[in-house]
């Protein structure tokens, strides 16, 4: 798949007992574009950024929970901590938990920035950038301008349904990805879960409904 690759060597992959969607190919070169230096970065960044349908009022961050690339995992943790410090609700979309998020992200910025890096942050549907951009905005004091009016959330909040993972095993197939169809006398692929037998936590989905 263009813009994506497997960060794990073959020997590591052979030890896994269950399949995971391939993660992103990570490169950490800056991709800021030169803009009008007389305007604040928080205004420049929103000019020609892609929109995420249904995310007009909140913060969306694409991350990965895989530790295969230490720098990427550290960047995801750092950006998550920065946003938590502003006490805003964040819709976190883990591409390693659901391949649909990976495809969604590539559709949003894959054609503009190659290869796609993680994390990537969107505010009110507008693309802010990755870890470098968020750090720069935070250090310059401009990040608060982006986040004005964004719904708030206690940074200590942990969902009781999923423990903060944001996904739970599919109840329809118990996470097996297969269901038995009596009329056909055979098993078929469960249509209610993703490639890992998971569904979005209903508690998280309802609490962040303004983002979807």
C-alpha positions as a Markdown table, in Angstrom:
| # | Residue | x | y | z |
|---|---|---|---|---|
| 1 | Unk | 0.0 | 0.0 | 0.0 |
| 2 | Unk | 1.4 | 3.4 | -1.0 |
| 3 | Unk | 2.8 | 5.4 | 1.9 |
| 4 | Unk | 2.6 | 2.5 | 4.4 |
| 5 | Unk | 5.0 | -0.3 | 5.4 |
| 6 | Unk | 5.7 | -2.9 | 8.0 |
| 7 | Unk | 8.0 | -1.5 | 10.7 |
| 8 | Unk | 8.8 | -5.0 | 12.1 |
| 9 | Unk | 11.4 | -7.4 | 10.7 |
| 10 | Unk | 10.3 | -10.7 | 9.5 |
| 11 | Unk | 11.8 | -12.6 | 12.5 |
| 12 | Unk | 9.6 | -10.5 | 14.8 |
| 13 | Unk | 6.5 | -11.0 | 12.7 |
| 14 | Unk | 7.0 | -14.8 | 12.8 |
| 15 | Unk | 6.6 | -14.8 | 16.6 |
| 16 | Unk | 3.2 | -13.2 | 16.6 |
| 17 | Unk | 0.3 | -15.6 | 17.3 |
| 18 | Unk | -2.4 | -13.3 | 15.8 |
| 19 | Unk | -2.5 | -10.9 | 12.8 |
| 20 | Unk | -2.3 | -7.2 | 13.2 |
| 21 | Unk | -2.8 | -4.6 | 10.5 |
| 22 | Unk | 0.4 | -3.2 | 9.1 |
| 23 | Unk | 1.4 | 0.0 | 10.7 |
| 24 | Unk | 2.7 | 3.1 | 9.0 |
| 25 | Unk | 6.1 | 3.8 | 7.5 |
| 26 | Unk | 7.5 | 6.5 | 9.8 |
| 27 | Unk | 9.9 | 9.3 | 8.8 |
| 28 | Unk | 10.5 | 12.3 | 10.9 |
| 29 | Unk | 11.4 | 15.0 | 8.5 |
| 30 | Unk | 9.6 | 18.3 | 8.9 |
| 31 | Unk | 7.0 | 19.0 | 6.3 |
| 32 | Unk | 5.9 | 22.5 | 7.3 |
| 33 | Unk | 5.1 | 24.7 | 4.4 |
| 34 | Unk | 6.4 | 28.2 | 3.9 |
| 35 | Unk | 3.6 | 30.6 | 4.6 |
| 36 | Unk | 3.0 | 34.3 | 5.2 |
| 37 | Unk | 5.3 | 35.1 | 8.1 |
| 38 | Unk | 3.1 | 38.0 | 9.1 |
| 39 | Unk | 0.2 | 35.7 | 10.1 |
| 40 | Unk | 0.1 | 33.4 | 13.2 |
| 41 | Unk | 0.9 | 29.8 | 12.4 |
| 42 | Unk | -2.5 | 28.7 | 13.9 |
| 43 | Unk | -4.2 | 30.8 | 11.1 |
| 44 | Unk | -1.9 | 29.6 | 8.3 |
| 45 | Unk | -2.3 | 26.0 | 9.1 |
| 46 | Unk | -6.0 | 26.0 | 8.6 |
| 47 | Unk | -6.0 | 27.6 | 5.1 |
| 48 | Unk | -5.9 | 24.5 | 2.8 |
| 49 | Unk | -6.1 | 21.6 | 5.3 |
| 50 | Unk | -8.5 | 18.7 | 4.6 |
| 51 | Unk | -11.8 | 18.4 | 6.6 |
| 52 | Unk | -12.8 | 15.3 | 8.5 |
| 53 | Unk | -16.6 | 14.8 | 8.2 |
| 54 | Unk | -18.3 | 15.0 | 11.6 |
| 55 | Unk | -15.3 | 16.4 | 13.4 |
| 56 | Unk | -16.1 | 20.1 | 13.2 |
| 57 | Unk | -16.1 | 20.8 | 16.9 |
| 58 | Unk | -13.4 | 18.6 | 18.5 |
| 59 | Unk | -9.9 | 17.2 | 18.4 |
| 60 | Unk | -9.0 | 14.1 | 16.5 |
| 61 | Unk | -5.6 | 12.5 | 16.8 |
| 62 | Unk | -4.4 | 9.5 | 14.8 |
| 63 | Unk | -1.9 | 7.4 | 16.8 |
| 64 | Unk | -0.5 | 3.9 | 17.2 |
| 65 | Unk | -0.3 | 1.8 | 20.3 |
| 66 | Unk | 2.4 | -0.4 | 18.8 |
| 67 | Unk | 5.9 | 0.1 | 20.3 |
| 68 | Unk | 7.8 | -1.1 | 17.3 |
| 69 | Unk | 9.2 | 2.3 | 16.4 |
| 70 | Unk | 10.4 | 3.9 | 19.7 |
| 71 | Unk | 10.4 | 7.5 | 18.3 |
| 72 | Unk | 6.9 | 7.2 | 16.9 |
| 73 | Unk | 5.5 | 5.8 | 20.2 |
| 74 | Unk | 7.3 | 8.6 | 22.2 |
| 75 | Unk | 5.8 | 11.2 | 19.8 |
| 76 | Unk | 2.3 | 9.8 | 20.2 |
| 77 | Unk | 2.7 | 9.9 | 24.0 |
| 78 | Unk | 4.1 | 13.4 | 24.0 |
| 79 | Unk | 1.3 | 14.9 | 21.8 |
| 80 | Unk | -1.3 | 13.0 | 23.9 |
| 81 | Unk | 0.1 | 14.5 | 27.0 |
| 82 | Unk | 0.2 | 18.1 | 25.6 |
| 83 | Unk | -3.5 | 17.9 | 24.6 |
| 84 | Unk | -4.4 | 16.4 | 27.9 |
| 85 | Unk | -2.8 | 19.4 | 29.6 |
| 86 | Unk | -5.4 | 21.6 | 27.9 |
| 87 | Unk | -8.2 | 19.5 | 29.4 |
| 88 | Unk | -9.9 | 19.0 | 26.0 |
| 89 | Unk | -11.8 | 15.9 | 24.9 |
| 90 | Unk | -9.8 | 14.0 | 22.3 |
| 91 | Unk | -11.1 | 11.4 | 19.8 |
| 92 | Unk | -8.1 | 9.1 | 19.5 |
| 93 | Unk | -8.0 | 6.9 | 16.4 |
| 94 | Unk | -5.4 | 4.1 | 16.8 |
| 95 | Unk | -4.4 | 2.9 | 13.3 |
| 96 | Unk | -2.9 | -0.3 | 14.8 |
| 97 | Unk | -6.3 | -1.3 | 16.3 |
| 98 | Unk | -8.4 | -0.6 | 13.2 |
| 99 | Unk | -7.1 | -0.6 | 9.6 |
| 100 | Unk | -10.1 | 1.7 | 8.7 |
| 101 | Unk | -8.4 | 4.5 | 10.6 |
| 102 | Unk | -5.2 | 3.9 | 8.6 |
| 103 | Unk | -7.1 | 4.2 | 5.3 |
| 104 | Unk | -8.9 | 7.2 | 6.6 |
| 105 | Unk | -5.7 | 9.0 | 7.5 |
| 106 | Unk | -4.1 | 8.2 | 4.2 |
| 107 | Unk | -7.1 | 9.5 | 2.4 |
| 108 | Unk | -6.9 | 12.7 | 4.2 |
| 109 | Unk | -3.2 | 13.5 | 3.9 |
| 110 | Unk | -1.5 | 10.6 | 2.1 |
| 111 | Unk | -1.4 | 12.3 | -1.2 |
| 112 | Unk | 0.1 | 15.5 | 0.2 |
| 113 | Unk | 2.7 | 14.2 | 2.6 |
| 114 | Unk | 4.7 | 11.0 | 1.8 |
| 115 | Unk | 5.2 | 8.9 | 3.7 |
| 116 | Unk | 2.5 | 9.5 | 6.4 |
| 117 | Unk | 3.8 | 10.0 | 9.9 |
| 118 | Unk | 2.2 | 9.5 | 13.3 |
| 119 | Unk | 0.8 | 11.1 | 15.3 |
| 120 | Unk | -1.4 | 13.5 | 13.2 |
| 121 | Unk | -3.7 | 16.0 | 14.8 |
| 122 | Unk | -6.9 | 17.6 | 13.5 |
| 123 | Unk | -8.8 | 20.4 | 15.3 |
| 124 | Unk | -12.4 | 21.2 | 14.2 |
| 125 | Unk | -11.7 | 19.1 | 11.2 |
| 126 | Unk | -8.6 | 21.0 | 10.2 |
| 127 | Unk | -5.2 | 19.4 | 9.9 |
| 128 | Unk | -2.7 | 20.8 | 12.5 |
| 129 | Unk | 0.2 | 18.5 | 11.7 |
| 130 | Unk | 2.4 | 16.0 | 13.5 |
| 131 | Unk | 4.4 | 16.0 | 16.7 |
| 132 | Unk | 6.8 | 18.7 | 15.5 |
| 133 | Unk | 4.0 | 21.0 | 14.6 |
| 134 | Unk | 2.1 | 20.5 | 17.9 |
| 135 | Unk | 5.3 | 21.0 | 19.9 |
| 136 | Unk | 6.0 | 24.2 | 18.0 |
| 137 | Unk | 2.5 | 25.5 | 18.5 |
| 138 | Unk | 2.6 | 24.6 | 22.2 |
| 139 | Unk | 6.0 | 26.2 | 22.8 |
| 140 | Unk | 4.9 | 29.4 | 21.0 |
| 141 | Unk | 1.7 | 29.6 | 22.9 |
| 142 | Unk | -0.4 | 29.4 | 19.8 |
| 143 | Unk | -1.9 | 26.0 | 20.4 |
| 144 | Unk | -4.5 | 27.5 | 22.8 |
| 145 | Unk | -5.9 | 29.5 | 20.0 |
| 146 | Unk | -6.6 | 26.3 | 18.1 |
| 147 | Unk | -8.3 | 24.8 | 21.1 |
| 148 | Unk | -10.6 | 27.7 | 22.1 |
| 149 | Unk | -14.1 | 26.5 | 22.4 |
| 150 | Unk | -13.3 | 22.8 | 22.0 |
| 151 | Unk | -15.3 | 20.6 | 24.4 |
| 152 | Unk | -13.5 | 19.9 | 27.6 |
| 153 | Unk | -12.8 | 16.7 | 29.5 |
| 154 | Unk | -11.2 | 15.8 | 32.8 |
| 155 | Unk | -7.6 | 14.5 | 31.9 |
| 156 | Unk | -8.0 | 11.9 | 34.7 |
| 157 | Unk | -11.1 | 10.4 | 33.1 |
| 158 | Unk | -10.8 | 6.7 | 32.1 |
| 159 | Unk | -13.6 | 5.0 | 30.3 |
| 160 | Unk | -15.2 | 2.2 | 32.5 |
| 161 | Unk | -16.1 | 0.2 | 29.4 |
| 162 | Unk | -12.7 | -0.2 | 27.8 |
| 163 | Unk | -10.2 | 1.2 | 30.3 |
| 164 | Unk | -9.1 | 3.8 | 27.8 |
| 165 | Unk | -8.3 | 1.4 | 25.0 |
| 166 | Unk | -11.4 | 2.6 | 23.0 |
| 167 | Unk | -12.1 | -0.8 | 21.6 |
| 168 | Unk | -13.8 | -3.9 | 23.0 |
| 169 | Unk | -14.2 | -7.4 | 21.7 |
| 170 | Unk | -17.2 | -7.8 | 19.4 |
| 171 | Unk | -20.2 | -9.3 | 21.2 |
| 172 | Unk | -21.6 | -10.8 | 18.1 |
| 173 | Unk | -18.6 | -13.1 | 17.5 |
| 174 | Unk | -16.7 | -12.8 | 20.9 |
| 175 | Unk | -13.8 | -11.5 | 19.0 |
| 176 | Unk | -13.3 | -14.6 | 16.8 |
| 177 | Unk | -14.4 | -12.7 | 13.6 |
| 178 | Unk | -16.6 | -15.7 | 12.7 |
| 179 | Unk | -20.3 | -16.4 | 13.2 |
| 180 | Unk | -22.2 | -19.5 | 12.6 |
| 181 | Unk | -25.1 | -19.1 | 10.1 |
| 182 | Unk | -27.7 | -21.8 | 10.8 |
| 183 | Unk | -29.5 | -21.3 | 7.5 |
| 184 | Unk | -26.3 | -22.0 | 5.6 |
| 185 | Unk | -24.9 | -24.5 | 8.0 |
| 186 | Unk | -21.5 | -22.8 | 8.0 |
| 187 | Unk | -19.4 | -20.1 | 9.6 |
| 188 | Unk | -19.1 | -16.7 | 7.9 |
| 189 | Unk | -17.1 | -13.6 | 8.5 |
| 190 | Unk | -18.7 | -11.4 | 11.2 |
| 191 | Unk | -19.8 | -8.1 | 9.7 |
| 192 | Unk | -19.9 | -6.2 | 12.9 |
| 193 | Unk | -16.2 | -6.0 | 13.9 |
| 194 | Unk | -12.9 | -5.0 | 12.3 |
| 195 | Unk | -10.0 | -7.2 | 11.2 |
| 196 | Unk | -9.0 | -7.8 | 14.9 |
| 197 | Unk | -12.4 | -8.8 | 16.1 |
| 198 | Unk | -12.9 | -5.5 | 17.8 |
| 199 | Unk | -15.6 | -2.8 | 17.8 |
| 200 | Unk | -15.4 | 0.8 | 19.0 |
| 201 | Unk | -16.3 | 1.1 | 22.7 |
| 202 | Unk | -19.9 | 2.2 | 22.9 |
| 203 | Unk | -19.2 | 4.3 | 26.0 |
| 204 | Unk | -16.4 | 6.2 | 24.3 |
| 205 | Unk | -18.4 | 6.6 | 21.1 |
| 206 | Unk | -21.3 | 8.1 | 22.9 |
| 207 | Unk | -19.2 | 10.4 | 25.0 |
| 208 | Unk | -17.4 | 11.7 | 21.9 |
| 209 | Unk | -20.4 | 11.7 | 19.6 |
| 210 | Unk | -19.7 | 15.4 | 18.7 |
| 211 | Unk | -16.6 | 14.2 | 17.0 |
| 212 | Unk | -18.2 | 11.7 | 14.7 |
